[in-house]
Amino acid sequence: MKVLVIGGGASGMMAALTAAEDPRNQVTLLERQSRVGRKLLATGNGRCNLSNLHASPANYHGEQPDFVRHAMEYFSVSDTLALFRSIGLITVAEESGKVYPFSDQANSVVDVLRFALEQRGVTVRCGCEVLSAGKKARGYSVKTAEESFYGDKLIIACGGAAGAKLGGTDLGYKLLQSFGHHLTSITPSLVQIRTDVSTTRSLKGVRAEAGLILKRNGQTVATNRGEVQFTDFGISGPAVFELSREASGGGEQILLLDLMQLMEEAELTAYLTEKRTAVSGVPLEDFLTGVLHNRLGRVILKQVGLDLTRLSGSLTDPELNRIAHTIKFFPLTVTGVMGLEQAQVTAGGICTSEFRPDTLESRLAPGLFATGEVLDIDGDCGGFNLQWAWSSGRLAGKLGQTGE
Ligand SMILES: Cc1cc2nc3c(=O)[nH]c(=O)nc-3n(C[C@H](O)[C@H](O)[C@H](O)COP(=O)(O)OP(=O)(O)OC[C@H]3O[C@@H](n4cnc5c(N)ncnc54)[C@H](O)[C@@H]3O)c2cc1C
């Protein structure tokens, strides 16, 4: 049987190598970029957070988040790690459950997949952008600008629209829509949050471990904790990405950062009171040196409205209280989130109700399958999106033969 896979990303490579396990299949993988797995190389800051030991349907979103259940049970995290091991990749899990290649290099993941595709005789055609696809009397034909290809079965693994520089495109949606499938609204997910940077511009590049509280119209709508990074447009980092879905909700929003999770506010005030005596002759601009990143300390002191040329010993008790309060509740006015271009994932996609969860076959076009991010499924930050790519790619690559 001829099998065509469109998209040489995470799910497409997994689907192709699964389909090629059956020696009767002749599998061709078409990738529009000059090499396969380009986005994968950028994942996890170049380390590729390829899975998460705690992955469950609760980590996924979309109109039908439970759609992932079958694929995740059929090809679980442990199945995924065993398969990677069998094709040459050793992985390690962090305490948080995040799984990385032991080499700490995303290119190891891409390379072992490439080798496995080659080993199993998959024909990989890069620089091959599929522009249209159509149903034949039997099977499917797809066209690039120069060529046509035929497949008895067709797997669309084109990914979502997020991260255009790394290959994100809406082509997969268009191909599936041409078969009558429907696209939900799409928005960026796992993306930086824009904030009013008038007071924080000097913090560009500063990282901090923080607690985060997102408030909308005065009400807490989400909380998180973890690393944050200040940027010239707002705030970034894993803990921020996880709040971005909520932050795209609009309204009057404020993000409060707890920049000293080690201490309660009263304890921090007491500590700063002692420090006032210990460094009384030091200019105020250095008062928070040793407590926070220097630049962050200065911004806090400015936010409190203090003249930084004063001496630390001149701080009054109310001023110390205000400093401690600002460290515990550092306010950032949210102005939105960055766009799909910067996002790691697309929230929304092709309606999952139009696919069978047990095979990922289209209910509208038999023999057509879809995998990964092109579908209306997006996961939390932490390896969940790639796990969906592997699980869905594996299931679709079975081409409906999931009995064994
Ligand atoms: C910067 C960044 C970091 C990330 N880090 C992580 C992480 O650490 N952990 C995690 O779990 N997730 C991460 N993600 C998300 C994860 O990479 C994606 O969810 C996942 O790659 C989706 O897999 P996919 O197979 O659906 O699509 P993709 O991996 O995007 O692959 C789709 C492929 O199809 C090709 N293609 C598209 N249209 C066509 C066409 N018409 N013809 C031919 N080829 C086509 C594309 O060029 C692409 O190679 C990250 C994403 C980004 C952008």
The ligand as a MOL file (V3000), in Angstrom:
LIG
                    3D

  0  0  0     0  0            999 V3000
M  V30 BEGIN CTAB
M  V30 COUNTS 53 58 0 0 0
M  V30 BEGIN ATOM
M  V30 1 C 10.0670 27.5210 19.9060 0
M  V30 2 C 9.2370 26.3160 20.2360 0
M  V30 3 C 9.5840 25.5220 21.3110 0
M  V30 4 C 8.7980 24.4230 21.6440 0
M  V30 5 N 9.2000 23.6330 22.6760 0
M  V30 6 C 8.4720 22.5350 22.9840 0
M  V30 7 C 8.9230 21.6340 23.9920 0
M  V30 8 O 10.0180 21.7860 24.5480 0
M  V30 9 N 8.1160 20.5810 24.2950 0
M  V30 10 C 6.9320 20.3390 23.6400 0
M  V30 11 O 6.2450 19.3660 23.9670 0
M  V30 12 N 6.5170 21.1420 22.6510 0
M  V30 13 C 7.2640 22.2160 22.2810 0
M  V30 14 N 6.8580 23.0140 21.2600 0
M  V30 15 C 5.6290 22.6300 20.5140 0
M  V30 16 C 5.9040 21.4470 19.5540 0
M  V30 17 O 7.1020 21.6920 18.8450 0
M  V30 18 C 4.7620 21.2470 18.5700 0
M  V30 19 O 3.5360 21.1540 19.2480 0
M  V30 20 C 4.9820 19.9840 17.7390 0
M  V30 21 O 6.1710 20.0860 16.9870 0
M  V30 22 C 3.8200 19.7450 16.7950 0
M  V30 23 O 4.1100 18.6140 16.0120 0
M  V30 24 P 3.4350 18.4700 14.5830 0
M  V30 25 O 3.9750 17.2480 13.9690 0
M  V30 26 O 1.9640 18.5950 14.6750 0
M  V30 27 O 3.9230 19.7570 13.7720 0
M  V30 28 P 5.3780 20.2790 13.4460 0
M  V30 29 O 6.3800 19.6600 14.3160 0
M  V30 30 O 5.2380 21.7540 13.3890 0
M  V30 31 O 5.6410 19.7280 11.9810 0
M  V30 32 C 4.8640 20.0920 10.8650 0
M  V30 33 C 5.7460 19.9540 9.6470 0
M  V30 34 O 4.9380 20.0040 8.4750 0
M  V30 35 C 5.6020 20.7720 7.5080 0
M  V30 36 N 4.5690 21.2400 6.5910 0
M  V30 37 C 3.5370 22.0580 6.8640 0
M  V30 38 N 2.7510 22.2260 5.7850 0
M  V30 39 C 3.3120 21.4750 4.8110 0
M  V30 40 C 2.9530 21.2460 3.4400 0
M  V30 41 N 1.8600 21.7990 2.8930 0
M  V30 42 N 3.7400 20.4310 2.6800 0
M  V30 43 C 4.8470 19.8460 3.2280 0
M  V30 44 N 5.2260 20.0390 4.5230 0
M  V30 45 C 4.4550 20.8320 5.2890 0
M  V30 46 C 6.2750 21.8480 8.3120 0
M  V30 47 O 7.3410 22.4590 7.6110 0
M  V30 48 C 6.7410 21.0770 9.5440 0
M  V30 49 O 8.0340 20.5470 9.3840 0
M  V30 50 C 7.6220 24.1140 20.8910 0
M  V30 51 C 7.2930 24.9080 19.7970 0
M  V30 52 C 8.0820 25.9970 19.4640 0
M  V30 53 C 7.6930 26.8370 18.2600 0
M  V30 END ATOM
M  V30 BEGIN BOND
M  V30 1 1 1 2
M  V30 2 1 2 3
M  V30 3 2 2 52
M  V30 4 2 3 4
M  V30 5 1 4 5
M  V30 6 1 4 50
M  V30 7 2 5 6
M  V30 8 1 6 7
M  V30 9 1 6 13
M  V30 10 2 7 8
M  V30 11 1 7 9
M  V30 12 1 9 10
M  V30 13 2 10 11
M  V30 14 1 10 12
M  V30 15 2 12 13
M  V30 16 1 13 14
M  V30 17 1 14 15
M  V30 18 1 14 50
M  V30 19 1 15 16
M  V30 20 1 16 17
M  V30 21 1 16 18
M  V30 22 1 18 19
M  V30 23 1 18 20
M  V30 24 1 20 21
M  V30 25 1 20 22
M  V30 26 1 22 23
M  V30 27 1 23 24
M  V30 28 2 24 25
M  V30 29 1 24 26
M  V30 30 1 24 27
M  V30 31 1 27 28
M  V30 32 2 28 29
M  V30 33 1 28 30
M  V30 34 1 28 31
M  V30 35 1 31 32
M  V30 36 1 32 33
M  V30 37 1 33 34
M  V30 38 1 33 48
M  V30 39 1 34 35
M  V30 40 1 35 36
M  V30 41 1 35 46
M  V30 42 1 36 37
M  V30 43 1 36 45
M  V30 44 2 37 38
M  V30 45 1 38 39
M  V30 46 1 39 40
M  V30 47 2 39 45
M  V30 48 1 40 41
M  V30 49 2 40 42
M  V30 50 1 42 43
M  V30 51 2 43 44
M  V30 52 1 44 45
M  V30 53 1 46 47
M  V30 54 1 46 48
M  V30 55 1 48 49
M  V30 56 2 50 51
M  V30 57 1 51 52
M  V30 58 1 52 53
M  V30 END BOND
M  V30 END CTAB
M  END
